[in-house]
Amino acid sequence: MTLTNIAPTAELQALDAAHHMHPFTANDELAKKGARIIVRANGVRLTDSDGQELIDGMAGLWCVNIGYGRTELAEAAARQMRELPYYNTFFQTSHVPALTLAAKLAELAPGDLNHVFFAGSGSEANDTNIRMVRQYWALKGQPERKTIIARKNGYHGSSMGSASLGGMAAMHAQGGLPIPGIVHIDQPYWYGEGGDTTPADFGLARARQLEEKILELGAENVAAFIAEPVQGAGGVIIPPETYWPEIQRIVAKYGILLIADEVITGFGRTGHWFGSQGYGIQPHIMTIAKGLSSGYQPIGGSIVCDEIAHTIGQDEFNHGYTYSGHPVAAAVALENLRILDEEGIVDRVRTRTAPYLAQAWASLADHPLVGEAVSRGLMASLALTPDKAARARFATDPGTVGYICREYCFANNLVMRHVGDRMIIAPPLVITPADIDELITRARKALDQTLAHLQRDGLLRAAA
Ligand SMILES: *Cc1c(COP(=O)(O)O)cnc(C)c1O
């Protein structure tokens, strides 16, 4: 039985509204309009329950790197389920999928990142990281090194620990976050916060906030700094080129551990296996998930350097998840990595697809609503503005205009997400130049419709 077209769309929507609580959603509002029901997908295209075909500009949630419909992954899962559907790795046992995947990741990851602690998701992996870096320092005889420095508008997941690492104000406002021992510095978002400084100066200034924070706390109290190489959920915010080298200098100077959250930027998204490689960063831990399995199975993990792994190994680390290294998820991830590798997808992103997207995307900058159009690899964003020259914000609540634009994209069968008043994409890495042209055509149409809507409703006004 397949759960597709079992009933008319309205009936499916009614069941969804009655019983299904959607993440990051005002469910009462969604219930009134009804969710769009996605029934199948192939390549970069989704099909809904009315037979409409959409271009998935977001690769699901930044994860379907190899695109939809790769039956090799289904076969790998079925094979593994028949052979060994589950076994744990807690009590002195291991299994072939987990150990093979760990070895493969050690080979792909830069430097001495040679050890993998598996989790079921990116959130879980970042919770692991909090406990692991604190335990590392405890074993080093510096138990007071507990504080982790993170960034405002960073995203690291939705569990208590990972959402505390994240710097999303709307998340911290609910449920008693952040947990103690996590502090936040400002993000390297030049377009939105750089004022009259140059991007280069601004990148340095924002990196130096890390040094100021370390000195304020006392380096002897700081365990680690965590950041995404490129902020994803924060709005595809690409840091100035000066930012990462300065961060690298500061963490080295004070002996702070660097955690690169590669959940989005890993597995080819930026045209490298890991985003860190494109910025010349050498982290001590990398968080992975999403593109690790192209979303075909839930799996995440932490890739850990020799020094931390060997130190942690001196004692029992009282941490783990029932599904750490789940054999089916690991087998699917291995097949995904094989395809990314053997089909040259990562290289193609770097040498062909990303340059093509960069040029096509930049062409949107001539639209009256677009303040900047930027990309890195296959992640890209637009800043919507009522006044390009001033990089102004809208007078309406942040996100009002972005939401309007997103609705027009959706109506034009393009999945493009909004973060506040930034529009973002991160399509499957297998997207072709012809698909990119189609995506840009639909995006431009949605921008035109948004502009007309704002003019009609008198919303094309800058904040005072
Ligand atoms: C999505 C994401 C996470 C959380 O991963 P989940 O699998 O949703 O728990 C962590 N970090 C980054 C950078 C992400 O984009």
The ligand as an ORCA input file, in Angstrom:
! r2SCAN-3c Opt
* xyz 0 1
  C      18.793     21.626     10.489
  C      19.969     22.041     11.270
  C      20.256     21.469     12.515
  C      19.308     20.520     13.198
  O      19.181     19.330     12.534
  P      17.857     18.416     12.815
  O      18.168     17.185     12.040
  O      16.677     19.200     12.345
  O      17.817     18.177     14.271
  C      21.441     21.800     13.127
  N      22.279     22.683     12.573
  C      22.034     23.268     11.392
  C      23.041     24.195     10.818
  C      20.855     22.983     10.715
  O      20.584     23.605      9.569
*
